[in-house]
Amino acid sequence: MEFLKLVRKKSFFSELTYALLNMALAIAVTLIVYYTSSILLAMIAVIISKWRVFAVRPRYWWANLRSNMVDFTVSASVVLHMYGIHVSNLPDSSKLPIMIALTILYIGWLLFLKPRSKRSYVIAQAGVAIFLGSTALFTTWYDWPVSIVVLGMWINGFTATQHALSAYEKETHAIFLSLVWGFVIAEISWVAYHWAVAYPLPLLSGVMIPQVSIIVTLLSFLAFKVYNSLYMHDKVRSADVLMPLLFTVGIILVLLVAFTRVGVAI
């Protein structure tokens, strides 16, 4: 009985330590960006926090890197978004509250969403990575060659898709499907690079959401619903995909036809 009590106490303190370290990471990234305006230092802090990826034999490094790419994508995107807010034209009095709100969301990712292994949470993790990764790329691409942006979007699509498919035990073509979907997202990003539109958030005119981020996230959601139906029933049931299809097509048409005029070219 005493042994069980000791194990419980140790588990509690390990979980508390885990939570405090993740909160410290999010706060440290915010402070580094706010006081030094350095993306590099913030990225180094993120990379150091992933030391457990390499705390195994070298033959497991590649597998660990692949399984942690979604987390790294989200973390790197948070750094880029914070930097973008910090150097934006927003009043100084508005920058810190927005960065604090982003820090809280990042803590929520680290403590509540990232550790979950249930299929629905894994899919949500992949969706967050696609949205934040594409948003970060398209809000900082203005002085980057198109090849870098397209490559970054392909990597983002590939790693997020592979992460989502890891929740399906019987899937034997995960790498091929991930390559295909990464290619689809890369093609869309190539078009979007030459016709980039972003929407300012209400009350936050300096914070922009690229149109392509919404589109690729919606299409990825639709692709997931199609794949899930096929996986569960050995065929694509109309009942499973009709509403997601109508929702996705409807939103994209509204964005392309009506809200393109509202958006701002970037």
C-alpha positions as CSV (number, residue, x, y, z in Angstrom):
1,M,0.0,0.0,0.0
2,E,2.8,2.4,0.8
3,F,4.4,1.5,-2.5
4,L,1.2,2.4,-4.3
5,K,1.1,5.7,-2.5
6,L,4.7,6.5,-3.5
7,V,4.0,5.7,-7.1
8,R,1.0,8.0,-7.1
9,K,2.9,10.8,-5.5
10,K,5.8,10.3,-8.0
11,S,3.3,10.4,-10.9
12,F,1.7,13.6,-9.6
13,F,5.0,15.3,-9.3
14,S,6.2,14.1,-12.7
15,E,3.0,15.5,-14.3
16,L,3.3,18.7,-12.4
17,T,6.9,19.1,-13.6
18,Y,5.9,18.3,-17.2
19,A,3.2,21.0,-17.0
20,L,5.5,23.6,-15.5
21,L,8.3,22.9,-18.1
22,N,5.8,23.3,-20.9
23,M,4.4,26.5,-19.5
24,A,8.0,27.8,-19.0
25,L,8.7,27.0,-22.7
26,A,5.7,29.0,-23.9
27,I,6.5,32.0,-21.6
28,A,10.2,31.9,-22.6
29,V,9.4,32.0,-26.3
30,T,7.1,35.0,-25.8
31,L,9.7,36.9,-23.7
32,I,12.5,36.1,-26.2
33,V,10.5,37.4,-29.1
34,Y,9.1,40.5,-27.2
35,Y,12.4,41.6,-25.7
36,T,15.0,40.5,-28.3
37,S,12.9,40.4,-31.5
38,S,14.9,37.3,-32.4
39,I,13.3,34.4,-34.3
40,L,16.6,32.5,-34.1
41,L,16.8,32.5,-30.3
42,A,13.1,31.5,-29.9
43,M,13.6,28.7,-32.4
44,I,16.7,27.5,-30.5
45,A,14.5,27.4,-27.3
46,V,11.9,25.3,-29.1
47,I,14.6,22.9,-30.5
48,I,16.2,22.5,-27.0
49,S,12.8,21.6,-25.6
50,K,12.6,18.7,-28.0
51,W,15.8,17.0,-26.5
52,R,13.9,13.8,-25.8
53,V,13.7,13.1,-29.5
54,F,17.4,12.4,-29.4
55,A,17.5,10.8,-26.0
56,V,17.4,7.4,-27.6
57,R,19.7,5.3,-29.8
58,P,20.5,7.0,-33.2
59,R,18.6,4.4,-35.1
60,Y,15.3,5.7,-33.6
61,W,16.1,9.4,-34.3
62,W,14.4,9.5,-37.7
63,A,11.2,7.8,-36.4
64,N,11.1,10.2,-33.4
65,L,11.6,13.2,-35.7
66,R,8.7,12.2,-38.0
67,S,6.4,11.6,-35.0
68,N,7.3,15.0,-33.6
69,M,7.1,17.1,-36.7
70,V,3.5,18.2,-36.1
71,D,4.5,19.5,-32.7
72,F,7.5,21.3,-34.1
73,T,5.4,22.8,-36.9
74,V,3.0,24.2,-34.4
75,S,5.8,25.5,-32.2
76,A,7.7,27.1,-35.1
77,S,4.4,28.6,-36.3
78,V,3.7,30.2,-32.9
79,V,7.2,31.7,-33.0
80,L,6.6,33.2,-36.5
81,H,3.2,34.5,-35.5
82,M,4.5,36.1,-32.4
83,Y,7.3,37.8,-34.3
84,G,4.9,38.9,-37.0
85,I,2.7,40.5,-34.3
86,H,5.7,42.1,-32.6
87,V,6.9,43.8,-35.8
88,S,3.5,44.7,-37.1
89,N,1.9,48.2,-37.2
90,L,-0.3,47.5,-34.3
91,P,-0.1,49.9,-31.3
92,D,2.5,48.8,-28.7
93,S,-0.3,48.6,-26.2
94,S,-2.0,46.0,-28.2
95,K,0.9,43.8,-29.1
96,L,1.6,42.3,-25.7
97,P,-2.0,41.3,-24.9
98,I,-2.2,39.5,-28.3
99,M,1.1,37.7,-27.7
100,I,-0.1,36.7,-24.2
101,A,-3.3,35.3,-25.7
102,L,-1.2,33.4,-28.2
103,T,0.9,32.1,-25.4
104,I,-2.1,30.8,-23.6
105,L,-3.3,29.0,-26.7
106,Y,0.2,27.5,-27.1
107,I,0.1,26.3,-23.5
108,G,-3.2,24.7,-24.3
109,W,-1.6,22.9,-27.3
110,L,1.3,21.7,-25.2
111,L,-0.7,20.5,-22.2
112,F,-4.1,19.4,-23.5
113,L,-4.1,18.7,-27.2
114,K,-0.6,17.5,-28.0
115,P,-0.4,14.7,-25.4
116,R,-3.7,13.1,-26.5
117,S,-3.6,9.8,-28.5
118,K,-7.3,9.2,-29.2
119,R,-8.0,9.3,-32.9
120,S,-10.1,12.4,-32.9
121,Y,-7.4,14.3,-31.0
122,V,-4.7,13.1,-33.4
123,I,-6.8,14.3,-36.4
124,A,-7.3,17.6,-34.6
125,Q,-3.5,17.9,-34.0
126,A,-2.9,17.4,-37.8
127,G,-5.5,20.0,-38.6
128,V,-4.0,22.6,-36.3
129,A,-0.5,21.9,-37.8
130,I,-1.8,22.4,-41.4
131,F,-3.7,25.7,-40.5
132,L,-0.9,27.3,-38.4
133,G,1.9,26.1,-40.6
134,S,0.3,27.4,-43.8
135,T,-0.6,30.7,-42.0
136,A,2.9,31.2,-40.8
137,L,4.4,30.5,-44.2
138,F,2.1,32.8,-46.1
139,T,2.4,35.7,-43.7
140,T,6.2,35.7,-43.8
141,W,6.8,34.7,-47.5
142,Y,7.0,38.2,-48.9
143,D,10.8,38.0,-49.4
144,W,11.1,34.3,-49.9
145,P,11.4,32.5,-53.2
146,V,8.3,30.6,-54.3
147,S,10.2,27.3,-54.2
148,I,10.8,27.6,-50.4
149,V,7.1,28.4,-49.8
150,V,5.9,25.5,-51.9
151,L,8.4,23.1,-50.3
152,G,7.4,24.2,-46.9
153,M,3.8,23.6,-47.7
154,W,4.5,20.2,-49.1
155,I,6.4,19.2,-45.9
156,N,3.6,20.6,-43.8
157,G,1.0,18.6,-45.7
158,F,3.1,15.4,-45.8
159,T,3.9,15.4,-42.0
160,A,0.4,16.4,-41.0
161,T,-1.2,13.7,-43.2
162,Q,1.2,11.1,-41.9
163,H,0.4,12.1,-38.4
164,A,-3.3,11.8,-39.0
165,L,-2.9,8.4,-40.7
166,S,-0.9,7.1,-37.7
167,A,-4.2,6.9,-35.9
168,Y,-5.3,4.1,-38.3
169,E,-3.6,0.9,-37.3
170,K,-4.4,-1.1,-40.5
171,E,-3.2,1.6,-43.0
172,T,-0.3,0.2,-45.0
173,H,0.0,3.1,-47.5
174,A,0.4,6.0,-45.1
175,I,3.6,7.3,-46.7
176,F,2.2,7.2,-50.3
177,L,-1.0,8.9,-49.2
178,S,0.9,11.5,-47.3
179,L,3.1,12.2,-50.3
180,V,0.1,12.6,-52.5
181,W,-1.7,15.0,-50.2
182,G,1.4,16.9,-49.6
183,F,1.7,17.3,-53.3
184,V,-2.0,18.6,-53.5
185,I,-1.3,21.2,-50.9
186,A,1.9,22.2,-52.6
187,E,0.0,22.7,-55.9
188,I,-2.6,24.9,-54.2
189,S,0.1,26.9,-52.4
190,W,1.9,27.5,-55.8
191,V,-1.3,29.1,-57.2
192,A,-1.9,31.0,-53.9
193,Y,1.6,32.4,-54.0
194,H,0.8,34.3,-57.2
195,W,-2.6,35.3,-56.0
196,A,-2.3,35.7,-52.3
197,V,-5.2,37.2,-50.3
198,A,-5.5,37.6,-46.6
199,Y,-8.3,38.7,-44.2
200,P,-7.7,41.0,-41.3
201,L,-9.2,39.8,-38.1
202,P,-11.9,42.1,-36.5
203,L,-10.4,44.7,-34.2
204,L,-6.9,43.4,-35.1
205,S,-6.1,44.9,-38.4
206,G,-2.5,44.0,-38.2
207,V,-3.2,40.3,-37.8
208,M,-4.0,38.5,-41.1
209,I,-5.4,35.1,-42.0
210,P,-4.3,34.0,-45.5
211,Q,-7.1,32.7,-47.7
212,V,-5.1,29.7,-48.7
213,S,-4.8,28.6,-45.1
214,I,-8.6,28.3,-44.8
215,I,-8.9,26.5,-48.1
216,V,-6.2,23.9,-47.5
217,T,-7.5,23.2,-44.0
218,L,-11.1,22.8,-45.3
219,L,-9.9,20.5,-48.1
220,S,-7.9,18.4,-45.7
221,F,-10.9,18.1,-43.5
222,L,-13.0,16.8,-46.5
223,A,-10.2,14.4,-47.5
224,F,-10.2,13.0,-43.9
225,K,-13.9,12.5,-44.0
226,V,-13.6,10.6,-47.3
227,Y,-10.8,8.5,-46.1
228,N,-12.4,7.7,-42.7
229,S,-15.6,6.6,-44.5
230,L,-13.6,4.4,-46.8
231,Y,-11.5,2.9,-43.9
232,M,-14.5,2.2,-41.7
233,H,-16.9,0.8,-44.4
234,D,-14.7,-0.2,-47.3
235,K,-16.5,2.3,-49.4
236,V,-17.3,6.0,-49.4
237,R,-20.8,6.5,-48.0
238,S,-22.7,9.5,-49.1
239,A,-24.1,10.0,-45.7
240,D,-20.6,10.4,-44.3
241,V,-19.3,12.9,-46.8
242,L,-22.3,14.8,-48.2
243,M,-22.5,17.4,-45.4
244,P,-18.7,17.9,-45.2
245,L,-18.6,18.3,-49.0
246,L,-21.4,20.9,-49.0
247,F,-19.8,22.7,-46.1
248,T,-16.3,22.8,-47.7
249,V,-17.4,23.7,-51.2
250,G,-19.8,26.3,-49.8
251,I,-17.2,28.1,-47.7
252,I,-14.6,28.0,-50.4
253,L,-17.0,29.5,-53.0
254,V,-17.9,32.2,-50.6
255,L,-14.3,33.0,-50.0
256,L,-13.4,33.0,-53.7
257,V,-16.4,34.9,-55.0
258,A,-17.5,37.2,-52.2
259,F,-14.7,37.7,-49.7
260,T,-11.8,38.0,-52.1
261,R,-12.8,41.7,-52.5
262,V,-12.8,42.1,-48.7
263,G,-9.4,40.5,-48.4
264,V,-6.1,42.3,-48.7
265,A,-3.4,41.3,-51.3
266,I,-0.2,40.1,-49.6
